[in-house]
Amino acid sequence: MPWGLALGGLLLVVAGVVGYFAVVLLLAGRLAAVRSGAVPNWILIAMGIGLTVLAVRRAPNRWVPKGLLGVNVVLAGFFAHLLYVATTVPAAPGPARGALAPAFELSDQKGQVVRLSDFRGTPLLLVFYRGHW
């Protein structure tokens, strides 16, 4: 019975890790909060590790549940590394405060070309919308 608990814990951890990537790949545009938060996945992972710890405590022969607990911890660490270390974008330095913006031109929503120089001498707020990702 304890081996079943440990195996169930492993399945919960795998479901948490694989489920995150399945949701992100299939529904990333509609569920952007899941891509950034992953809270439901961490809950599944924590439940899986907890179930495996329970199996370790109940098992008379603890080497299999301990091995599965080790696998669960490694998977959780790998998941954390992928989410919070490997995918981070390094900070890029921006222009110095008070520096003039370089000359550029872009198309507006009507397709007409707008140049930065068209607004010289007047206050201007630029908003760049990056769209869906």
N, C-alpha and C positions, 0 to 999 in steps of 0.2 A: 504493500500500500504506500509506504513512503516514497518508493521509486516512482509511483504514479504521480504523487504530488510534485516531485522534482521534475518529472517530464512535463507535467502541466505548467510548471513555472517556466521551463525553457520555452514551451510553446507560446506563453504569454509574452515573453521577452521578444521572441522572434516576430510575433504578430505586431508588437509595438514598433519594432524597427522597420520591418518590411511594409507595414501599414502606412507609416509616414510617407515613404517614397511612392507607394501606390497612390495615395491621396494627392500628393504634390504633383505627380506626373499626370494624373487624370483630371484633377479638379483645381489646379493651381490658380487659374483665372477667377474662379468663383469663390474660392475659399482661401484668400490671401492670408488671413489670420492664422490658419493652420500651418502654412508654410513658415511663418515667422515664430509661432508659439510652440507648437508640438506638445502642448500640455496633455491632451488625451493619450498620446503615445508614451509620455513619461509616466502617466498613471498606470498604464498597462505594464510597463517595464518594472515599476516599483512593486506592483502586485505579483509579477512573476518572480522577482527576487525574494519577496516575502514568502511566497509559497515554497520556494526552494529552501529557504532558511528553516521553515517549519518542517520540511522533509528531513533536513539534516538533524534536527532535534529529535525527531520521532524514529529515525532509522536505527536498527541495531547494528547494521553494518553500514557505516557512514561514507565509505569511499566513493560510491557512485553519486549520491546526492551532493557531496562536496565537490566532485568533479563538475557536475552540472551547475552548481553554484558558481564555480570559477568561470565556466563558459558564459553564464549569464552576466557576470560582472565584466568580463572582457567585451561582450557584445554591447553592454550599456556604455562602456568607455569608448568603444569604437563609434557608437552612435553620437555620443557627446562630442567626440573629436570631429566627426563629419559636420555636425551642425554648427559648432561654435569655434572651431579652430581652422579647419581646412577651407571653409567657404568664406572666411572673412576677407574683406577687401581692404588693403592697406590704405591709410589716409593719404590723400594727395594734397599737396600744398596749393592753396588758392592764391589769387592776386593779393598784393599788399593793399592795406586800407588806404584809400585815397588815390590809388593808381588809376589811370585812364583805361577804359575798356578798349580792347583792340577793335579795329574797324571790321564790321561783318555785315552781311545781309542775309535775310531769310524770307521765305514765303509766308504770308499770313494765311488765315483761314479761307480767304477768297482767292488765294493763288497769286496775289500781287506781291512784288518784291518790296521789302521794307529794309532800309539801311539805317544803321545806328546814327550815321551822320545827319539823317533827316531830322533828328531831334536835338541836335547840338544847341546848348544854351537853355533848354527847358528841362524841368524835372521829369524823370522817367523811371518807371518801375518795370523791370523785365521779369516775366514769368515764363519759364521753360517747362513745358509739360512733357514728361518722358513717356507717357502712355502706358499700356499694359506690358508686363514682363512676365 
